[in-house]
Amino acid sequence: MLGGSSGMNYMVWDIGSKDEYDSWGHGWDWDVISKAVRKAEGYHPPELEAQLELLPKPPVKEQIHGTEGPIGVGFTKWFPKVTSMFFLALENVGVGINPDSMSGDNVGGTYSLNSMAKDATRSYSASAYLAPNVDRENLSVLTGVTVAKVLLEKNVAVGVEFVDEAGTTHQVFLTKGGNSEVILSAGAYQSPQILELSGIGKKSVLEAAGVPVAVRNDQVGENLQDHICESPPPVSW
């Protein structure tokens, strides 16, 4: 579907802690990532009585959120009654309440922002970026194709190779002398796969797959972590 996971996910709008990004290296630190998030954000504050009664006051640190971005960001308009009891339970076991998990420290109990417009409809990449520009003459949207690799010239991306539904291979190239670029946005699994198919990645992995090494980067495809936690001890009743 157009929009990828942003069109079918749980709509939680969040970001990791500062230390996580600053440990990456390669220029992808907290300042870069958080700036990009603020640019995308169109935060709208809560207005309903149910929201104002339950949410922290203020609900977020507004100075760290963007308000002009295309992605609508706000709080859900309905909360189950158990929500307030859940936070009391967290505090009783020593888990602090985090007033804004997007401030660079996302540890603790928090009310998550959602990627939704003011009318409570989902706000995501296709509705925010594609829909307003779908009639542009310089925009083409191809469906049913599979990206084979990024085309490189002197280790710089100059185009993309893809395969259509009939199995025919095509290549498209950037406009020479312009400000065009290749943006790889294929998710946590396929982004590293496409890089590796393009010859960018860990030498041992590429050689085992028969892919010539163009750019060696041992971090590609490594260190994937999802909802890491320790298993709780068994409970006796």
Helices and strands as residue ranges (DSSP letters): G 4-7, E 12-13, H 18-22, H 30-40, E 41-43, H 49-54, G 62-64, E 71-73, H 82-92, E 113-114, H 125-125, I 126-130, G 131-133, E 146-153, E 156-163, E 169-173, H 187-197, E 200-201, H 203-208, E 215-216
